Every structure is written in C-alpha cells, then in structure tokens.
Amino acid sequence: MKVIQYRYLKYACKCCQQTLQQPKAIPFVILGSFAESGLLARVDVNKYLFALPLYRQEVFFKQKNINIPRITLARWMIACANILTPLVYEIKKYILFQPVIHCDETFIQVLKGTDKKPTAKSYMWVLAAHKNAYLASYFQFYPNRSISSANDLLKNYNGFLQVDGYDGYNKVCEQFNVTRVGCWAHVRRKFDSALKYGDPVGKTLAATFLSEIQNLFLIEKEIESLSPEEKMEIRKNKSPIIIHNIRKLIDDNVYKVLPCSKLGKTLGYISHEWPHLLHFMNYGLISL
C-alpha cells in the first residue's frame, strides 16, 4: 500500500510573467475526499466479497500507520453505493433480459433501518443470469419474504425462472407469464441431508436416490461445453430412463416413509416440485 501525491505546477509566460496556467486536478470519486478509486474498491471488496467488517479494516490500516476511522470508511461505502446505483440497476436490467434466470432468498438480521426488531428475520434476495450469459448477480434487500417482494423483484420478467420450492414464486409466475423451473441441486442437497442425518432405513433409500440424481449430473458434465440444441438432444436420449427410475422410487416409497422424517420431507419436496424439475429436458439453456 502506498500514498500517491499529485502535484499541479503553475506555469507563467516567460515574457510578461502575467499569464498563469495550471492543469486541472484529477477528480476523485467522492467529492471532497482524499480516497482514490483503488482504495475505495479495496474497502468495498474486502467488506462485501470477503465479509471483512469495517472495524477490522480500520485496525489493518492502523497497522500500516494509516489512520482512517471506521466512520469514514462507512461514509465511503454509502457514497460508493450512491455512485454505483445506476450501474446496479443496469445489471438488474441485463439479468431480467435473459431467457433463463435464477432467484433465491436467504434471511439476515438487521439491527437498524427497519421497523422490525433486531432479532426478526429480514431477507436478502438475489437474481443471477444463467451460465451461458455473462456472469451477473443482483442483490436486493426486503424486510420480508412476501409475495409482494417477489413481485417487485421480478416485475415484467418473461422467461424461465429457476428457483427452489418456495410457493411465493407461483403468483409471480402466473402474473408475469413466467415458467417456473425446479432446481435439482436443491433436491440433491436435501437427499444428502437425509443421508447424513436421517434414520438408518432412510439413509439407504436416500443413497439410492442420490445415486440416480448423480447420474443426471454426470450427463450434464459431459455436455457442459455443447450448444443448447446439442444439450437438449443428448438429454432426450440419456435422461428419460434416469427420470423414470427416480419417479418410480418416489411412487414406491412416498407412502412408506414417515412424512415428518428427514427423508419423508424430502420425498414431499421432490413430489411437489416434480413438474418443474422436468423443464430441463425441453430447453437446452436450463441447467439442473
């Protein structure tokens, strides 16, 4: 880390010594601040990508004999957020222009800034473009997980929306003519949890499901570099038998397993999501 000094010399006419000229100063990102763009980017990335709190960054700078109070770092982050807002919305527009997008939400605790108690759940929602597009993600905070939040986030989108089993997305899909796509990665994760933490009998069945699901993912690995059209052709040839095996496993066991058990809840989940999980067979841009 280093401090860069900019010197702006004044020049006068050699003849009359009257006419003075001086180059314009390089504009800083934040008006009236000494923070150069590289420093701001570093603090931003440390906080939001590497989850390094500002108080730790303050300590880090002090170790380098650089005194930047935490309140100053916080003001920089607010200023950067305001400056980058137009770019953020352009990223959102780009994602919503894609034929296939992904959406998910996770709860967070917010100490200040909402009408809710600090212990209450708020939510961070994320949109992401499909892997065939440029990598792009958009994060949006909402104080709740309501349908109105999903409506606001996905307003006017028209395409394939790949999500988990949260029913709040159903109304959005109906309202905006969106095709809801299930997520096999979520399904696999739930069976993996049933294998690790379920009862002994359930573990055996969960392992059988995981084996079949893994066969689907192996096909996807083989066709990863192919065009959407080529992917769809291979899927139609190789995936139906695996889908048939999984469906048979569901039908043979869904009423034999306790609904409240780990495996029972997972079987309920995959049964509920089944129509949405089959869309990948008919559209090459959709991933598992």
N, C-alpha and C positions, 0 to 999 in steps of 0.2 A: 504494500500500500504506500502511496506517495502523494504529496501535496503538489499540485501543478499551479504555478504562478503565471499569470498573463500580464505582460507589460505592454502598455499602449503609449508609444512615444509620440510627442508632438513635433511637427516639422514646420519651420518658418522659412519664408522666402529669403534667399541669401542676399538679395539686393536691398529690399526695403525692411526686412525683418518684421513686417506687419501681418502678412497673411499666414495664419496658423492652420494647420490641418492635423487631424488625429483620426486614426481608424476607429470604426465603431466597435464597441465591446462585444465579445461573443455572448449572445443571450443565454442565460441559464434557464433551465426547465421551469423552476419555480421563481417567480418574480421576487427580487429582494433577498434571495437565499444564495449562500455560497456553495450549495450542494450541486456538484456536477452530475450529469446523467448517469455515468458509470457507477457512482456512489449510490445514487437512488435505486438503480437497478439491482445493485448488490443487496441493499437492505430489503427491498421488495422480495427478491428471490429467496433470501435467507428466511424471511418470515413466512411467506405463503407457499413456497415449494418445499423447503426443508424444515418448516414448523419451528423455527428458531425465534423465541419471543424477543421483543424489543429490549427488555431489561438485560438479557444475555448479550445481545449485540452491543448494548451500552458498555457492559463490562469488557467485551472484546476490544472495543475501540480504546477504552481506558488503558488496557494492557499495551496498546500501541502509542500511548501518550497522546491520544486524540480525545478531547472532551466533547462528546455530543450527548447532551441529556436525553433521557428517554422521551420526554415530552416533545422535544424537537423531532426525534425520529417519528413519533406518532403523527405530528403535523405534516411531516413529509409524506407519510403514507396516505393521509387524507387528501393532500394536494395532488399526489400522483393518481389517486383514484379518480379525482375530478377531471384531470387532464386526459386520462385514458378511457373515460366513459364512452366517447364516440366510437373508439376502436372496439370496445367491448360489445357494443350493440351491433357493429358490423360483423363481428364474429358470430353473434347470435343469428343475424340475418343469413349469413353463409350456411350455418348449420341447418336452419329451417328451410333452406332451398334444396337440401339434399333429398334424394328419394327414400333413403333409409337413415333413421337416426336412432340414438339410444337415449334413454332417460332413466334416472334413478334419483332417489332421495334418501338422506340419512339425517338422523336427529342430532342436534347440537344444543348445548346450553348457552344461553346469552345472559350475561349479568346485568347489562343495562341496554336501554334503547328500545325496549318493547313494553307493552302493558302487562306482560306476564311475569310471574315470579321467576327469580333466577334459577330455581330448581325445575321449572317447567320445560317441556320439550319444545324446541323450535326446529326448523328444518332447513337444510341446505339441499337444493335441487340442482342437478347437473344434466346438461344436454351434451351429447357428443356426436360428431359426424361418424358415419360408417368408415371402415378401414380402407376402402377404395378411394376415399376423398382425402383432401389434406387434413392432417391431424388438427382437430379443433374441439375445444371444450368450452362450455359456458356455464358459470355458476350463478345461481340466483337464490337469495335468502328469502324465505317466507316464514312467518311466525307459526304456521300450522301446516298440516298435511291434507288440507281440504280439497274438494273438487275445484273450488274457485282458484286455488293456487295453480293446479294443473292446467286449468283453462287459460289463465293469464300467461303461463309459461309457453304453452303450445298453441296460442291463438293463431288461427289462419294457416296452420300447417296442414299439408295434404300429402300423405305418403305412408310409408311403413314405420311404425313406432315400436321399437323393441324394448320391452320393459319386463319387470318381474310380475308377480301375481297380485299386486295392489289393485283392488277393484275401482279405485278412483279414476283410473285411466279409461275405464269403459265409457263414461259420459263424454269425455273429451273425444274419444274415437267416434262416437255417434254424432256429436255436434259438428266436428270438422271433417267428417268423411275420411277418417284415418283408419288404416288397417293395423290392428294390434298384433304384434308378433311376440311369441313367447321366447324365453331365454333358457336354453339347455344348460348353460353354465350355472344358473341358479339351481336348476334341477339336480345337476351333478353335485353341487355343494351340499344340498340337503340330504342326498343319499349318503354322501361322505360323512356327514354329521351323524346320520343314523348308524353307520358302520362303526364309528368311533365311540359313540355314547349310548347306543341303543342296547336292548336286551340281547342275550346270546342268539336266540332264534331269529330275531330281526336282523342281526348282523349278517347272518348267512344269506338271507334274501337280499339285503342291501348290497352285498358284494356282487350278487348275480346281476342286479340292476346296473351297478357301476360298470361291470364288465361289458354289458351291451352298449351302454352310453359311451364308454370309451371307444368302442368300435366306430361309432358315429364321428367322434373327434379325430380318429385316425384317418378316416376318409377325408375329412376337412384339411388335415395336414398335408395329405397327398396332393390335393387340388388347390392349395393356397395360392400358387403363382398363376393359376389359369384365369381366363376371362370369365365373367359371369355366365355367359352362354355355355362355355365348356363345363363349368362347375355344375350347372343345372342338369346337363346331360349325364354326367357321371353320377350325380346324386340319384337321379331317377333309375339308374341301373343298379347301384350298390346299396342305397339306403333303405328301400322299402322292406327288405327282409328283416333288417335290424329293427325298424319301426314296428313291424308285425310282432317280433319277439317281445319287445317292450310292452306293447299293448296287451299281449297275451299274459305276460307276467302280472300286469295291473289287474286284469279281469279275473285271473285265477286267485289273487291274494287280497284284493281290496276289502273283501268282507270277512277275511280270516284273521286280519290283524286288528288289534285294539286301536280304535280311532285316536285315542289320546296319547298313544305311544309315539316315539320319535319316527318310526317307520310308518305308522298309521297316518300321522300328519303329512308326511312326505308323499304318501300314496294319494291322500286327498288333494295335495297341491298339484301333482302331475295330472291327476284326473281332471281337475278344474281347468288347468292350462292346456290340456291336450289339443284342442282345435287350433290354438295359437302357436303351438310348438311345431306344427306341420307346414307352416308357410315357407320355411327354408327350402322345401322340396320343389317349389314352383317359381322361385325367384333367386337368381344367382348372386345378387348383391347382399342378400340376407345371410348373416353368419349364425352359428349356433349360439 
